[in-house]
Amino acid sequence: MGSLLAFVVALLVSGIAAQSTARRLRRIVQFADRIAAGDLAARIAEGSRDEIGQVAASLDKTARHLEESFASVQTSRRQLETLLNSMQDAVIAVGADDRVQWANQTMDKLVPQRTRLNAPVVETVRDPDFLRVVRGASQGGKVHTARAASILPSRAFDVTAAPLPGGGAVAVLRDLTETERVEKTRRDFIANVSHELRTPLTSIQGYAETLLDSAPENNHVRDFLEIIRKNATRMSRLTEELLTLARVESGEQRFDIQPVTPEELLQEAVQSFHEVARAQNIELQVGDTTLAQVSADREAIHQVFSNLVENALKYAASSGRLVLGARPSEHGVEFYVRDFGPGISSEHLPRLFERFYRVDKARSRESGGTGLGLAIAKHIVLAHGGTIRAESEFNHGSTFLFTLPLAPDLSQASS
């Protein structure tokens, strides 16, 4: 009888304990469901320190850390959105499926129909150049840039698209309209002033030469006239080069692009400067060459060589040698003009092709340089679809290099 009573009591105690355990487990399950539903503020009020209490405490701690981490992510996201919305440039993020993921306020104001999230990007921007760089960055995993002129009427944009880590791309659109307007105004002003200066400078130069012919020798008047003539000549050259640069920069310069061999271009440059180099005791040599034809305007590329060789002759006197050459490259044919003079310090290399930039100002003034030769060469090469750069090591000479695209295969073109 006593054993039966003990069994009944044990059974009742076990049932009560099982119900309590089940109730506590249900609370844990309900807590987990709330967390899964996004309620990161949910907590478990569990005061017991047994195994279930320890599990509940660990889950409660995990939920608290998740809430803090999520709040931190939300704060960072709001800060990033505020930063992007404060930008004057338009920013738009496009997924791998070509659908809009996000856009800043500038982008919303830019397009008349506003951007719609999860809509195809072509519904927001239909410009083919914009779509090309976005898809190129998304699919190729590299940064692409382009100029887009049909996003809005009478406005041009510089588009830079970069790949996103999870697929897709983010594009930044910078409005170039005002910049290009100011640049055009500057070019027009320079061209007009240069054109207006050309006639009076020619008259000054002509009259100075006439007076020099009749001026007596060893006379201070002759010295003054020579100074006038020299400076008028320098100013005339400056105005001519300003006009040339303005035409090339604006695209008004028309080029007669024809297939030509690098050997022809090199030989024409050597023939033009052979006597000038010899007068300075400098040997002009042709180094590497290639049989591949390039697409080029012979006169324009001759001017590029002229500007590069003239520049090199100023610094090659100590070495007595100047080498011109051409060799195959990844993007066509690479031409070079190499001198063996004192070289150029590395801090000057990025700015060499800026207009009026001079490494040695005193030497440039003495030699009559205008500071425009390399800028003209750069824009002519860019107009041909090539690139130009300089390499130099101090006390080891300098090399100026530019590339020209290969001429199309005539047999393939005809077929």
Buried (B, 14 or more C-beta within 10 A) or exposed (E): EEEEEEEEEEEEEEEEEEEEEEEBEEBBEEBBEBBEEEEBEBBBEBEEEEEBBEBBBEBBEEBEEEBEEEEEEEEEEEEEEEEBBEBEBBBBBBBBEBBBBBBBBBBBEBBEEEBEEEEEBBEBBEBEBBBBBBBBBBEEEEEBBBEBBBBBEEBBBBBBBBBBEEEBBBBBBBBBEEEBEEEEEEBEEBBEBBEEBBEEBEEBBEBBBEBBEEBEEEEEEBEEBBEBBEBBBBBBBBBBBBBBBBBBBBEEBEBEBEBBBBBBBBBBBBEBBEEEBEEEEBEBEBEBBBEBBBBBBBEBBBBBBBBBBBBBBBBBEEBEBBBBBBBBBEEBBBBBBBBBBBBBEEEBBEEBBEBEBBBBEEEBEEEEBBBBBBBBBBBBBBBBEBBBBBBBEEEEBBBBBBBBBBBEEEEEEEE
